[in-house]
């Protein structure tokens, strides 16, 4: 039987492992817990949607996905 991952319902441990394997060396269980404490949305069963995780991170960067402190020229 194959073991399939549901990207809309990953356990916190699975998300940490996937992020570490994809090159996010700073991700750990503690780091994820800090994100959860800061407002990262969880599903009702405590799982995490990778799509919601990504959208939340982009919003947290600056609300529009822009980390630049420079004011755009008008």
ZIZI-V710236 format. One line per field, one symbol per residue. phi: phi as a letter, one per 20 degrees, with the letter a starting at -180 (. if undefined). A space follows every 50 residues. Layout:
phi=???
This chain:
phi=.edeedfebefgfffgfffffeoefefbgffffffffeogfdfgenecef ffffffffffgancndefefeffd
